[in-house]
Amino acid sequence: MEIVSKFIVRLIPEDRASGAGTTIALMLGSPTAGGEARPEAVTALLPDGWTAAEERTLDLDRATRERTGPHSEAAFDLIWGRSAFARATAEWPELLLEVHRLLSPEGLLIAGLGGPEGIESMAGERADENKVGMTVLAGPDGVPVAFHSEWWLRAHWGRAFEVARVDRSGPELWVLLRRRAQAPSAAALRRPEPGEEREQQAAAANVELLLDQLSRSSRRHRAEMDSLREELGRELMRKSFEAAHLEWATRGPDSPATDLAAAYEATLSWRVTRPLRAAGSVLRRARDSRAG
């Protein structure tokens, strides 16, 4: 797995002596390079009349990709990202808490996420909202991708942010969150919601989906290996007969390569493909005669 395709988060002290806070050093794969215009979904989620100066706005995808910073506490009024949290599978609480630290007391977070509908394209089956929670699957490029249910976001992210609005109108799930005054620990964010039966149902469903992905991947790789093995076998057979032809000319019929070619000629694969080789020989002779 390439390092640019894996979400990595480290909390690095800005000033160990003064305790002036921490900043994230992240690498996150992205299909585009450089900056990205603010998506219409972000603008549509902003409250009426709400504005923020450009220098008080942070594109989280670009920040994680280009490792910008360090940034001081409450440095931004708006932080938005299309894919950062979808790629943050194991380290999502640390990233969420870092965003909480970087936002001003009245700051907003707008995050693009993978909703339950997106699971169908990867798992081949429609997902039950109640059994999604936070589901992690291997994406097309092999990189883990997270999908979220609204109830799970309110239960977990709601401990650090107020979930003000959820937009499901497009292919992505977009959420508008308001920063709460106090932030819990990462462990508290991960902790299952007490009395919420869907937590266990979602975890069990995620295990089944991952096992299914693993099984399908194993079958695909096994078929690829079988195909590669056959191709290499045919190439080895061809090279063996080339070597036999050359050694026959110099050392006669008792050369080692001739013996190896004879062994291949006795194999089932050689006998099965004999008609194809014969047809190929006829075509080559016809082509050579026309060229002459």
C-alpha positions in Angstrom: 0.0 0.0 0.0 1.5 3.4 -1.0 2.0 5.8 1.8 0.0 8.5 -0.1 -3.0 6.3 0.0 -3.0 5.6 3.7 -4.4 8.0 6.3 -1.7 8.7 8.9 -2.2 11.0 11.9 0.3 12.1 14.4 -0.2 14.8 17.1 2.9 16.9 17.2 3.4 19.5 20.0 3.8 23.0 18.6 5.6 24.1 21.7 6.4 21.4 24.3 7.6 24.0 26.8 4.6 26.3 26.7 2.0 23.6 25.9 0.6 25.8 23.2 -1.4 23.0 21.7 -0.8 20.5 19.0 -1.2 20.2 15.3 -1.8 17.3 12.9 0.8 16.0 10.5 -1.2 14.0 7.9 -0.9 12.3 4.6 -4.0 11.5 2.7 -4.3 10.3 -0.8 -6.4 12.5 -3.2 -7.4 12.1 -6.8 -6.5 15.7 -7.5 -3.4 17.8 -6.8 -3.3 21.3 -5.5 -6.3 23.3 -4.1 -9.9 22.6 -4.7 -12.8 25.0 -5.1 -15.3 24.9 -2.2 -18.0 22.4 -3.2 -21.5 23.7 -3.7 -22.6 21.3 -1.0 -20.5 23.2 1.5 -21.9 26.6 0.5 -25.5 25.2 0.6 -25.0 24.0 4.2 -23.8 27.3 5.6 -26.4 29.1 7.6 -28.1 32.1 6.0 -25.9 35.2 6.2 -23.0 33.3 7.7 -19.6 34.3 6.3 -15.9 33.7 7.2 -12.8 35.5 5.9 -10.7 33.4 3.6 -7.8 33.3 6.0 -10.2 31.9 8.7 -11.3 29.0 6.4 -9.4 25.7 6.2 -9.7 23.1 3.4 -9.0 20.0 5.4 -8.3 17.8 2.4 -5.7 20.1 1.2 -4.2 20.6 4.7 -3.9 16.9 5.2 -2.5 16.3 1.8 0.1 19.1 1.8 0.8 18.9 5.6 0.2 22.6 6.2 0.6 24.1 9.6 1.2 24.3 12.4 -2.0 26.2 13.3 -2.8 27.7 16.6 -6.0 27.1 18.6 -9.2 28.7 17.4 -7.4 29.7 14.2 -10.5 29.0 11.9 -14.2 29.8 11.8 -14.9 27.2 9.1 -13.2 23.9 8.3 -14.5 21.7 5.5 -13.4 18.5 3.8 -14.8 16.2 1.2 -12.7 13.1 1.9 -10.5 13.5 5.0 -13.0 11.8 7.4 -14.0 9.1 4.9 -10.3 8.1 4.9 -9.9 8.4 8.6 -10.9 4.9 9.7 -8.9 4.1 12.8 -7.8 7.7 13.7 -11.1 9.6 13.3 -11.4 10.6 17.0 -7.9 12.2 16.9 -8.7 14.1 13.7 -12.1 15.2 15.0 -10.5 16.5 18.2 -7.8 18.3 16.3 -10.5 20.0 14.2 -12.3 21.0 17.4 -9.1 22.6 18.7 -8.5 24.5 15.5 -12.1 25.9 15.4 -13.2 29.1 17.1 -15.9 28.8 19.8 -18.6 29.5 17.2 -16.8 27.6 14.4 -18.4 25.2 11.9 -17.2 21.9 10.5 -18.7 20.7 7.2 -17.6 17.1 6.3 -18.3 15.0 3.3 -18.8 11.3 4.2 -19.6 8.0 2.7 -23.3 7.3 3.4 -25.0 3.9 3.5 -25.8 4.1 -0.2 -22.1 4.0 -1.0 -21.7 0.6 0.4 -23.8 -1.0 -2.4 -21.1 -0.2 -5.0 -18.4 -2.0 -2.9 -20.3 -4.8 -1.2 -22.8 -5.5 -3.9 -25.8 -5.2 -1.6 -27.9 -2.4 -0.2 -27.0 -1.4 3.3 -29.5 -1.2 6.2 -29.1 2.3 7.8 -29.5 0.6 11.2 -26.6 -1.8 10.6 -24.1 0.7 9.1 -23.0 2.7 12.1 -19.4 3.4 11.1 -18.6 0.7 8.5 -15.1 0.3 7.1 -14.5 -1.4 3.8 -11.7 -1.8 1.4 -12.1 0.7 -1.5 -11.4 0.0 -5.1 -7.8 1.0 -4.6 -7.4 -1.2 -1.5 -7.5 1.8 0.8 -10.0 1.6 3.7 -13.0 3.8 3.4 -15.5 4.7 6.1 -19.3 4.9 5.7 -21.6 6.4 8.3 -25.1 6.3 9.5 -26.7 9.5 10.8 -27.7 7.9 14.1 -24.0 6.9 14.7 -22.8 10.4 13.9 -25.2 12.0 16.4 -24.2 9.4 19.0 -20.4 9.7 18.6 -19.5 12.9 16.8 -22.3 14.6 18.8 -20.2 14.4 21.9 -17.8 17.0 20.5 -20.1 18.7 18.0 -23.7 19.5 17.6 -25.0 17.8 14.4 -26.9 20.8 13.0 -27.8 19.5 9.6 -27.4 16.4 7.3 -27.6 16.7 3.5 -28.4 13.5 1.6 -29.4 15.1 -1.6 -26.4 14.1 -3.6 -24.2 11.0 -3.9 -22.2 12.0 -0.8 -23.4 12.5 2.7 -22.6 16.0 4.0 -23.0 17.1 7.6 -22.9 20.5 9.2 -21.5 20.5 12.8 -21.2 23.2 15.4 -18.4 23.1 17.8 -19.3 22.3 21.5 -17.6 24.2 24.2 -16.0 21.1 25.7 -14.3 18.2 23.9 -14.2 14.6 25.3 -11.2 12.3 25.0 -10.6 10.1 22.0 -11.6 7.1 24.1 -14.9 8.8 25.0 -15.6 9.4 21.3 -15.0 5.8 20.5 -17.1 4.4 23.3 -20.4 2.7 22.2 -23.6 4.6 23.0 -25.1 3.1 26.1 -28.3 1.2 25.5 -28.0 1.5 21.7 -28.6 -2.0 20.2 -27.7 -0.8 16.7 -24.0 -0.5 17.8 -23.6 -4.3 18.1 -25.7 -4.9 15.0 -23.6 -2.5 13.0 -20.3 -4.1 14.2 -21.5 -7.6 13.4 -22.7 -6.5 9.9 -19.3 -4.8 9.2 -17.5 -8.1 10.1 -19.7 -10.0 7.6 -19.1 -7.5 4.9 -15.3 -7.6 5.5 -15.3 -11.4 5.4 -17.2 -11.3 2.1 -14.7 -8.8 0.7 -11.8 -11.0 1.8 -13.4 -14.1 0.2 -14.1 -12.4 -3.1 -10.6 -10.9 -3.1 -9.1 -14.3 -2.4 -11.0 -15.9 -5.3 -10.0 -13.1 -7.7 -6.3 -13.4 -6.7 -6.4 -17.2 -7.0 -7.8 -16.9 -10.5 -5.1 -14.3 -11.4 -2.4 -16.6 -10.0 -3.7 -19.6 -12.0 -3.8 -17.5 -15.2 -0.2 -16.3 -14.5 1.0 -19.8 -13.8 -0.4 -21.1 -17.1 1.1 -18.2 -19.0 4.5 -18.7 -17.4 4.2 -22.4 -18.2 3.5 -21.8 -21.8 6.4 -19.3 -22.0 8.8 -21.8 -20.4 7.6 -24.5 -22.8 8.3 -22.2 -25.8 11.8 -21.2 -24.6 12.6 -24.9 -23.9 11.8 -25.8 -27.5 13.8 -22.8 -28.8 16.8 -24.0 -26.7 16.3 -27.6 -28.0 16.3 -26.3 -31.6 19.6 -24.4 -31.1 21.3 -27.3 -29.2 20.2 -29.8 -31.8 22.1 -27.8 -34.4 25.3 -27.9 -32.4 25.2 -30.9 -30.1 22.9 -33.3 -31.7 19.8 -35.1 -30.4 21.3 -36.0 -27.0 21.5 -32.5 -25.6 19.9 -31.7 -22.2 17.6 -29.1 -23.7 16.3 -31.7 -26.2 15.5 -34.0 -23.3 13.6 -31.2 -21.5 11.6 -30.4 -24.7 10.7 -34.1 -25.0 9.4 -34.1 -21.4 7.2 -31.1 -22.2 6.0 -32.8 -25.4 4.6 -35.6 -23.2 2.6 -33.3 -20.9 -1.2 -33.0 -21.2 -0.9 -29.2 -21.8 1.3 -29.9 -24.9 -1.0 -32.5 -26.3 -4.1 -30.4 -25.8 -2.6 -27.3 -27.5 -1.2 -29.4 -30.4 -4.1 -28.4 -32.8 -3.6 -24.7 -32.1 0.2 -25.0 -32.8 -0.5 -26.9 -36.0 -2.9 -24.2 -37.2 -0.3 -21.5 -36.3 2.3 -23.3 -38.3 0.1 -23.5 -41.4 -0.6 -19.8 -41.1 3.1 -18.9 -40.8 4.0 -21.0 -43.8 1.2 -19.4 -45.8 2.4 -15.9 -44.8 6.0 -16.7 -45.6 5.0 -18.1 -49.1 3.1 -14.9 -49.9 6.0 -12.7 -48.7 8.4 -14.7 -51.0 
